[in-house]
Each structure stands twice: as structure tokens, then as C-alpha cells.
């Protein structure tokens, strides 16, 4: 059997399995259908996750195409579920188009077709640290007061655009709100407050993008890794889309003019007064800020302890990777001064400033070996 025949045969078998599931779910509530569909989109079998995520996405596209050829009520139901729940925009559009065509041929809509996914947002809250490195996001939903449920995510924002550390679904919102309130007792001083739904959507979608990349790449072993991530991925992203028509825009990075002004202000500050007024100092500052922006995708003023440690520990900032040894020699002093200056500019508390400065001192860039033991993220 050729590759194309095998692919067609597998798509047909997958479509059979999906239709069988919808023969069972045909009269269920939209909330039950969503829960069943997010399990199907996880592509999990008894041994674990059968397909890597990129392969699963391609398989879903083939199933949607195959279902569009079947004139059965269960095919229509499955397509409406894909339309509501698929994580890929083009697949949702394709599912809608195929379902519409089958309905025009006289096939009936499932009873939940007009209500699936049309939930009410009952509130969004979060707890976050003052460095914006940890975000605990809680969003609550219901079908106009019935089938209440909430999704709680703990997002590590010091890695990429965010990484899911925990992901929880509950039908009881109150206990999860209590989790947020108790977060204020954390030694890191988390703040609990309402959250703009558009910003919540951005946090969740950004974290999903980073999590997809790191969880699916065998070179990385993020710990902890939410056991429920793949099984809840489709539902979580579907709820993120409900939060707002569009996600809040990303925080702006400094343009060349702002960056030049930041450098000038820093070099004229008391924090930089002990640095030699040389081209080497300025080149070290250029290198440091370029690495902060490129590696953290964040404003160089908005550093926290973990981002600081991650940036200063980069192999590209080790002495044997810097072409000019004089730059490597002065870089730690420049980094210390920059961190101290940003704390003053942001008006951080003494405790927060000490935490930042401690993270800087703990990472001795020139002494760090470029030899690593792997790419495990913590």
C-alpha cells in the first residue's frame, strides 16, 4: 500500500472512530460535547499520546475532509464540534464549510449546533508577582448560569512568552478563587486582582504557543509539566477565544530611539558612576541589552530574578564566546549596575531590589562554562 493510500485509509478509520463517538454524544449537552471533543483532539490512546502534536493537527485536517464527504448526521455533528473546538483557524473554517454543505443536502443539525461554545464569561482574575514572572490566571464560564466551570492556569512568564506549569479545570469556581486569594500569602508577594479578559486571552495563548514548542520537542524536559495539558488544550484555547474578540497586543519593545535614550540615562546615572567611561563599557552594554531583548522578548527595564539569571547565564555572554576579552571582563559590572538602575527606575521595594541584585551576583558570567548538561528547563 502506497503512502497516499495508507493516509487515506487511516483518515477513513479515524473518521469512523469520530463518528462512533458522536453517535454516543448526539443528544448530549453542548458542555458535554466540548469535553468529549477536547479528549478526541488530544489524540490519546491507552498507552499515552499516540501522535506528536504536528502530526495530530494534520490528521485532524484529513478527518475533517473525510467527514465532509459523508452524508450522515454524525458527520455533521462531528464537523460542528470541530468548528467550535479545533485549535487551528483554517480547520474551524473548513469544518464549518463542510457542515454547511451537508446541511444544504438535507442532513439535520445536532441539537446543540447553535449553542456549543457560546458560553458566558463570568469573570477573570489573576495573581501575579511584581516582576511579571509568574501569573496564576483564573477565568470562569457558564452556559447562561448552567454548567458553570473555570480554568485555572499557572504560567511561568520567565520562559519564552510563557509556559504552563499547572492547568486545572473545575466545575466549582469558589475553591479556585480561594487559591488565588491564598496566593497573596506567597513569599514572593503575589497580588490578586481582576484581570482584563483580552489580556487573559493573550497570556493563555502565548503560554500555549511556548508550551506546544517545549512539550513536543524531545530536547527539552520542562518541569513541572501539567499532565492534563494535551487533554485540556483544545478546551483551554476555545475558552481563550471566548474571552475577547482579539487578544491584548504584546508589550512593546523599545525602538532604536528609546533604546538610545535608555542607554544615555543609564550611563549618566549614579548606578553607572563606577564604570569606566570607555567604548568597551558601551559595547558591553549594547551586548547585554541585545541579549535581554532577543532572549526574553521583554523590555530591558522589566527584568525579574529568573529572567536575570537566565540572561546572564547565556553561553553567548561567556568570556570564551565574546570576541573582545575586555568586554567579557567588564560585562558583569555593567550587568550589576544595569539591574540596580532598573530597580530604581521602576521604584521597586528594597526587598525586590535585593532579590534582583542577588540574582545578578549569583550568576558570574565570565566564570560560567559553556558546557551544559542538557536543555532541561525548570
C-alpha positions in Angstrom: 0.0 0.0 0.0 1.4 3.4 -1.0 1.8 6.3 1.3 -1.3 8.1 -0.1 -3.4 5.0 0.2 -2.3 4.4 3.7 -3.0 8.0 4.6 -6.5 7.8 3.1 -7.1 4.5 4.9 -6.0 6.0 8.2 -8.2 9.1 7.7 -11.2 6.9 7.0 -10.6 4.8 10.1 -10.1 8.0 12.2 -13.3 9.4 10.8 -15.2 6.2 11.6 -13.9 6.5 15.2 -15.0 10.1 15.5 -18.5 9.3 14.1 -18.9 6.5 16.5 -18.1 8.9 19.4 -20.8 11.3 18.1 -23.3 8.6 17.8 -23.0 8.4 21.5 -22.8 12.1 22.1 -25.5 13.1 19.7 -28.1 14.1 22.3 -25.6 15.4 24.9 -25.4 18.9 26.2 -23.0 21.3 24.4 -20.8 21.3 27.5 -20.6 17.5 27.4 -19.8 17.6 23.7 -17.0 20.1 24.3 -15.4 17.9 27.0 -15.6 14.9 24.7 -14.2 16.8 21.8 -11.2 18.1 23.6 -10.4 14.5 24.5 -10.6 13.5 20.9 -8.4 16.4 19.8 -5.8 15.2 22.3 -5.2 12.0 20.3 -4.6 9.9 23.4 -4.8 6.1 23.5 -4.3 3.7 26.3 -0.5 4.0 26.1 -0.4 7.8 26.1 -0.5 10.3 23.3 -0.5 8.5 20.0 0.8 11.3 17.8 3.0 14.3 18.2 1.1 17.5 18.1 2.1 18.5 14.5 1.0 15.0 13.2 -2.2 15.2 15.2 -3.1 18.6 13.5 -2.5 17.1 10.1 -4.6 14.0 11.0 -7.5 16.3 12.1 -7.4 18.1 8.8 -7.7 14.8 6.9 -10.6 13.7 9.2 -12.4 17.0 8.5 -12.0 16.5 4.8 -13.2 12.8 5.0 -16.2 13.8 7.2 -17.2 16.4 4.6 -17.7 13.5 2.1 -20.0 11.5 4.4 -23.7 12.3 4.2 -24.6 11.2 7.8 -26.0 13.1 10.8 -23.0 12.0 12.9 -20.6 13.6 10.3 -22.5 16.9 10.6 -22.3 16.7 14.4 -18.6 15.9 14.3 -17.9 18.8 11.9 -19.9 21.2 14.1 -17.7 20.1 17.0 -14.5 20.7 15.0 -15.9 24.1 14.0 -16.2 25.0 17.7 -13.2 23.3 19.2 -10.4 22.9 16.7 -7.3 24.9 17.7 -6.5 25.8 14.1 -8.3 28.7 12.4 -8.4 27.2 9.0 -9.7 23.9 10.3 -12.6 25.6 12.0 -13.4 27.3 8.8 -13.1 24.1 6.8 -15.3 22.2 9.3 -18.0 24.9 9.1 -17.9 24.9 5.3 -18.3 21.1 5.1 -21.0 21.1 7.7 -23.0 23.8 5.9 -22.7 21.9 2.7 -24.0 18.7 4.3 -26.9 20.6 5.8 -27.8 22.0 2.4 -28.1 18.4 1.2 -30.8 17.9 3.8 -28.9 16.4 6.8 -30.1 17.5 10.2 -28.1 19.7 12.6 -27.3 18.3 16.0 -29.5 19.8 18.7 -26.5 21.7 20.2 -25.2 23.2 17.0 -26.3 26.8 17.8 -25.1 26.8 21.4 -21.8 24.8 21.6 -19.0 27.1 22.8 -21.3 30.1 23.2 -20.6 30.5 26.9 -20.8 33.5 29.1 -17.6 34.8 30.7 -18.4 35.1 34.4 -15.2 36.7 35.4 -11.4 36.7 35.1 -8.9 37.2 37.9 -5.2 36.7 38.4 -2.4 36.6 41.0 0.9 37.9 39.8 4.3 38.9 41.2 5.7 42.4 40.8 8.3 41.2 38.3 5.7 39.7 36.0 7.5 36.3 36.0 4.6 34.3 37.5 0.9 34.6 36.6 -1.9 32.5 38.0 -4.9 33.1 35.8 -8.5 32.1 36.6 -11.4 32.5 34.2 -14.9 31.4 34.9 -17.6 30.5 32.4 -21.1 29.1 32.2 -23.9 28.4 29.7 -26.0 31.4 31.0 -25.7 30.2 34.6 -25.7 26.5 34.0 -22.8 24.1 33.6 -20.5 26.5 35.5 -16.8 25.8 35.1 -13.5 27.5 35.5 -10.0 27.1 34.1 -7.0 27.9 36.4 -3.6 28.2 34.8 -0.2 28.8 36.4 2.0 30.4 33.8 5.8 30.8 34.1 6.4 34.0 32.2 10.2 33.9 32.6 10.4 31.3 29.8 9.6 32.5 26.3 6.2 34.1 26.0 5.0 32.0 29.0 4.9 28.3 29.9 2.1 26.4 31.5 3.2 24.9 34.8 -0.3 23.9 36.0 -3.6 23.6 34.3 -6.8 22.8 36.2 -10.5 22.5 35.1 -13.1 22.7 37.8 -16.9 22.9 38.0 -16.6 24.9 41.2 -15.3 28.4 40.9 -15.2 29.3 44.6 -12.4 27.0 45.6 -10.2 28.2 42.8 -10.8 31.8 43.8 -9.7 30.8 47.2 -6.5 29.5 45.6 -5.8 33.0 44.2 -6.5 34.7 47.5 -4.1 32.4 49.3 -1.5 33.2 46.7 -1.1 36.6 48.3 0.5 34.8 51.2 3.2 33.5 49.0 6.7 34.7 50.0 7.1 36.3 46.5 4.3 38.7 47.3 1.7 37.8 44.7 -1.0 40.4 44.1 -4.6 39.1 43.5 -6.9 41.3 41.4 -9.5 41.2 38.5 -8.0 40.7 35.0 -8.9 42.2 31.7 -10.3 39.3 29.6 -8.3 40.5 26.5 -5.1 40.3 28.5 -6.1 36.9 29.9 -6.5 35.7 26.3 -3.1 36.9 25.5 -1.5 35.2 28.5 -3.2 31.9 27.7 -2.5 31.9 24.0 1.1 32.9 24.4 1.7 30.2 27.1 0.1 27.6 24.8 2.5 28.6 21.9 5.5 28.2 24.2 4.2 25.0 25.8 3.5 23.4 22.4 7.1 24.1 21.4 8.8 22.9 24.5 6.5 20.0 25.4 6.7 18.5 21.9 10.4 18.9 21.5 12.4 15.9 22.9 15.4 18.1 23.5 13.6 19.9 26.3 12.1 18.5 29.5 10.2 21.3 31.3 9.5 20.5 34.9 6.9 20.5 36.2 4.8 19.6 33.2 1.0 19.6 33.5 -0.3 16.1 33.0 -3.6 17.5 31.7 -2.1 19.8 29.1 -2.8 17.9 26.0 -6.2 16.6 27.2 -7.3 20.2 28.1 -5.5 22.1 25.3 -8.4 22.4 22.9 -10.9 23.4 25.6 -8.5 25.9 27.1 -7.8 27.6 23.7 -11.5 27.6 22.9 -12.3 29.4 26.1 -9.5 31.8 25.4 -11.1 32.8 22.2 -14.4 33.4 24.0 -12.7 35.9 26.4 -12.2 38.6 23.8 -12.6 39.2 20.1 -8.8 39.7 20.0 -6.0 39.2 22.4 -4.4 42.3 24.0 -1.4 43.4 22.0 2.1 42.3 23.2 4.0 44.7 25.4 6.1 47.0 23.1 9.8 46.5 22.9 11.9 49.7 22.8 12.7 51.1 19.4 16.1 52.4 18.5 15.4 55.9 19.8 14.0 54.7 23.1 16.9 52.2 23.5 19.5 55.0 22.8 17.8 57.2 25.5 17.8 54.4 28.0 21.5 53.8 27.5 22.2 57.5 27.8 20.2 57.8 31.0 21.9 54.7 32.5 25.4 55.8 31.7 24.7 59.2 33.3 23.2 57.6 36.4 24.7 57.1 39.9 24.5 53.3 39.3 26.9 53.5 36.4 29.3 56.0 38.0 31.9 53.4 38.9 32.0 52.1 35.3 34.9 53.3 33.1 33.7 55.8 30.5 35.0 53.8 27.6 33.9 52.3 24.3 34.3 48.9 26.0 31.7 49.7 28.6 29.3 50.9 25.9 29.9 47.8 23.8 29.3 45.6 26.8 26.0 47.5 27.5 25.0 47.0 23.9 25.6 43.3 24.1 23.8 42.9 27.4 20.6 44.7 26.2 20.6 42.9 22.8 20.6 39.6 24.7 17.9 40.7 27.1 15.6 41.7 24.2 16.4 38.8 21.9 16.2 36.1 24.6 13.4 37.2 26.8 11.3 39.2 24.3 10.7 41.7 27.0 11.6 45.3 27.7 15.1 45.5 29.3 13.7 47.5 32.2 11.3 44.7 33.1 13.6 42.1 34.5 12.9 39.8 37.4 15.3 37.5 39.2 14.6 34.5 37.0 14.9 36.4 33.7 18.1 38.0 35.1 19.6 34.6 35.9 18.5 33.2 32.5 20.0 36.1 30.5 23.3 36.3 32.5 23.7 32.6 32.2 23.6 32.5 28.4 26.5 30.9 26.7 26.8 33.9 24.4 27.7 36.0 27.4 30.7 33.8 28.5 34.2 35.1 28.1 35.2 32.5 25.5 32.2 33.4 23.3 32.8 37.2 23.4 35.3 38.3 20.7 36.8 41.0 22.9 38.1 39.8 26.3 37.9 43.4 27.6 34.1 43.3 27.0 33.9 40.0 28.8 35.8 41.4 31.7 33.6 44.5 32.2 30.3 42.8 31.4 29.5 41.6 35.0 30.0 45.1 36.4 27.8 46.5 33.6 25.1 43.9 34.4 25.2 44.7 38.1 24.9 48.4 37.5 22.1 47.9 35.0 20.0 45.8 37.3 20.5 48.2 40.1 19.5 51.1 37.9 16.3 49.4 36.6 15.2 48.7 40.1 15.5 52.4 40.9 13.7 53.4 37.7 10.8 51.1 38.5 10.5 52.2 42.1 10.9 48.6 43.4 10.8 47.9 47.1 14.0 47.3 49.0 13.2 43.6 49.2 12.5 43.3 45.4 15.7 45.2 44.7 17.7 42.9 46.9 16.2 39.9 45.1 17.2 41.3 41.7 20.7 42.1 42.8 21.2 38.7 44.5 20.2 37.0 41.2 22.8 39.1 39.4 25.6 38.3 41.9 24.7 34.6 41.8 25.4 34.4 38.0 29.0 35.1 37.4 29.1 35.4 33.6 32.8 35.2 33.0 33.2 32.1 35.2 30.4 30.2 33.6 31.4 27.2 31.4 29.8 26.9 28.0 29.5 23.1 28.6 26.0 22.2 29.6 24.4 19.0 30.8 21.3 19.3 28.7 18.5 21.6 27.9 16.2 20.9 30.9 14.1 23.9 32.0 13.0 24.3 35.5 
